[in-house]
Amino acid sequence: MRRSLTSVNTMRKLNQYSAPIYLSIFILLLFSVSLLSSCAPDRDPNRPRYINPKFAEAYTSKGNFNYNKKELDKAMENYNKAIHADTGHIEAYYRRGLVYTELGKNSEALKDFDRAIELEPEHMDANLNRGIVYHNLKQYNKAKQSFAKTIRIAPRNHKAYQYRAITNYESGNTAQAEKDISKALEIKPDYADAYYNRGNLRNEQGRTADAERDFTAAIKSDPRYVPAYNNRGLLYMSQQKYREAIADYTKALELDPNSVILYVNRKDAYEKIGDKAKADADYQKAIALQQGR
């Protein structure tokens, strides 16, 4: 459903940029993640353990430290050691699944989330992230089932509603997508991603006034939300509100001064009001950035 670079874009992928000014970073960051969240403690004292479970806890803690520092190779090494020390260590499988997801190894991530859920079926985060992996693999029905299970486990998990909304949108069920986004906002009224996604959805439906309100709400919730400024600017352009669009693009450029498409969009707005000098300046800046100067 993507349009040209100067059109209002589709849904933001799993908590990551997918605005027309940010070619898909995905997902799906992010959608999109925001993927690392609290893991439920081990609830089964009778699960099988091998070698020394204390080693598993230590290696997992080291892996978490590495993960938080984005040292994914070291994190993987420590989670592997934790699983070797304890083949029933739930958190090690879950955390290694997160690493595989960030590395784009969705099949390996799915195996680890499956194993964590086998050991603890009500593990909220493993179910949530398994849904994200299914989404990445475009297995939308399985993704929706995983998000539904997450919601059953944790009825006020706003991310599960948001991610299910994106999956519904991408599988063509826009009506249910809007319901899920609205439910996420009912749970978390300052959820900028949800306002942004609902704004894109409503704009595609021609509900421009509703879309503008949602983009504005996203900015109010997160004043540094660059895609919302851009898409509200595009909306203003479609309404011939060129000065309002320029204001939004200018604010977005303050936050992201190296965005080529923002300069192009502002150039278009300056041209509409007849300011050729500023339009030319933005065009030259966009060219320089494109060429890496």
Number of C-alpha atoms within 10 A of each C-alpha: 7 11 10 8 15 17 17 26 26 23 27 27 27 28 25 21 25 24 25 21 23 17 10 18 15 20 23 24 19 19 24 21 18 12 21 15 14 8 14 14 10 14 10 11 7 7 13 11 16 13 11 12 19 12 16 27 19 15 22 27 18 17 28 24 15 18 20 11 11 13 14 20 13 17 25 23 16 24 29 20 19 28 24 19 20 22 19 24 25 27 26 29 27 28 28 27 30 29 26 20 22 18 12 15 14 22 15 16 26 24 16 24 28 19 19 25 20 13 18 17 14 17 23 25 23 32 27 27 28 30 30 32 31 22 26 22 14 14 15 21 15 17 26 24 17 25 28 19 20 26 20 13 15 14 13 16 19 23 23 29 27 29 31 29 31 33 31 21 18 18 14 11 13 18 12 16 25 22 15 23 27 20 19 25 20 13 16 15 15 17 20 24 31 33 26 31 28 31 32 29 23 19 21 15 11 11 13 19 12 16 25 22 16 24 29 20 21 26 22 13 16 15 16 16 19 23 26 30 26 30 28 27 30 26 24 20 22 14 11 14 16 22 17 17 27 23 15 23 29 19 17 23 19 12 14 14 13 16 17 20 20 29 26 23 25 28 25 23 27 21 15 16 13 11 13 14 12 15 22 16 13 21 20 15 19 22 15 13 16 13 8 8 8
